[in-house]
Amino acid sequence: METADAVSMMRKVKGIVAADTTFGPYDVVAQVEADNLDNIGRIVIREIRTLPGVSDTLTCVVVSP
């Protein structure tokens, strides 16, 4: 599975507002938006982790002061 294929599939998932190839410890960074943390978890677990080629995820939550 090519990274570009994974990015293309991620961009089609409802809730993913951006997905880009990166250099570094991870090949792709995706920005997910949802109404609450439970829905973010569902997107990560049911949509992103099940994509072919995805072997690991790291979720970082953005908070506003």
VENBELGI-V861532 format. One record per pair of residues at least 4 apart in sequence whose ideal C-beta (glycine too) atoms are under 7 Angstrom apart, sorted by sequence separation. I is the first residue (numbers start at 1). GAP is how many residues later the second one is. D is the distance in Angstrom with one decimal. If there is no record, write none. Layout:
i->I gap->GAP d->D
i->I gap->GAP d->D
This chain:
i->1 gap->4 d->5.6
i->3 gap->4 d->6.3
i->4 gap->4 d->6.3
i->5 gap->4 d->6.5
i->6 gap->4 d->6.3
i->7 gap->4 d->6.4
i->22 gap->4 d->6.1
i->35 gap->4 d->5.6
i->37 gap->4 d->6.3
i->38 gap->4 d->6.5
i->39 gap->4 d->6.5
i->40 gap->4 d->6.4
i->41 gap->4 d->5.9
i->42 gap->4 d->5.3
i->43 gap->4 d->4.9
i->44 gap->4 d->5.1
i->45 gap->4 d->5.5
i->46 gap->4 d->6.4
i->1 gap->5 d->6.2
i->11 gap->5 d->6.5
i->22 gap->5 d->6.6
i->34 gap->5 d->3.6
i->43 gap->5 d->6.5
i->44 gap->5 d->6.4
i->49 gap->5 d->5.8
i->10 gap->6 d->5.3
i->21 gap->6 d->6.4
i->22 gap->6 d->6.5
i->34 gap->6 d->4.7
i->48 gap->6 d->6.1
i->21 gap->7 d->6.0
i->22 gap->7 d->5.2
i->11 gap->8 d->5.0
i->20 gap->8 d->6.9
i->32 gap->8 d->5.5
i->49 gap->8 d->5.8
i->10 gap->9 d->3.9
i->19 gap->9 d->6.1
i->20 gap->9 d->5.7
i->34 gap->9 d->6.3
i->48 gap->9 d->6.0
i->19 gap->11 d->4.2
i->32 gap->11 d->5.3
i->7 gap->12 d->5.0
i->18 gap->12 d->6.7
i->32 gap->12 d->6.9
i->7 gap->13 d->6.8
i->18 gap->13 d->4.2
i->44 gap->13 d->5.8
i->7 gap->14 d->5.7
i->16 gap->14 d->5.3
i->17 gap->14 d->5.0
i->16 gap->15 d->7.0
i->44 gap->15 d->5.7
i->16 gap->16 d->5.5
i->17 gap->16 d->5.2
i->4 gap->17 d->6.9
i->15 gap->17 d->5.4
i->3 gap->18 d->5.4
i->10 gap->18 d->6.8
i->15 gap->18 d->6.2
i->30 gap->18 d->6.7
i->15 gap->19 d->5.4
i->10 gap->20 d->5.2
i->7 gap->21 d->5.6
i->6 gap->22 d->6.0
i->3 gap->24 d->4.7
i->3 gap->25 d->6.3
i->15 gap->28 d->4.5
i->13 gap->30 d->6.8
i->26 gap->32 d->7.0
i->13 gap->34 d->4.7
i->10 gap->38 d->6.6
i->10 gap->41 d->6.8
i->9 gap->42 d->5.3
i->6 gap->45 d->6.0
i->6 gap->47 d->4.6
i->5 gap->48 d->6.7
i->6 gap->48 d->6.3
i->1 gap->51 d->5.1
i->1 gap->52 d->3.0
